[in-house]
């Protein structure tokens, strides 16, 4: 089963844009499912409560793996460990 990577993001967030680039680059090296959720558009109060001051947040298989910053090597290591 492929790992599930989810990026919790919001518009206008430069760290979120950086995380998107890292995830895109990692997809060249690892096979995983990917979902992107804008916490403001989805208007889910639980997501806003959880991640309002932490975006970007990246989860792997629903477990928080990164917040604020991510680099490709660390992401690839955590993906490999999640299999």
Secondary structure, 3 states (H helix, E strand, C coil): CCEEEEEEECCCCHHHHHHHHHHHHHCCCCCEEEEEEECCCCCCHHHHHHHCCCCCEEEECCEEEEECCCCHHHHHHHHHHHC
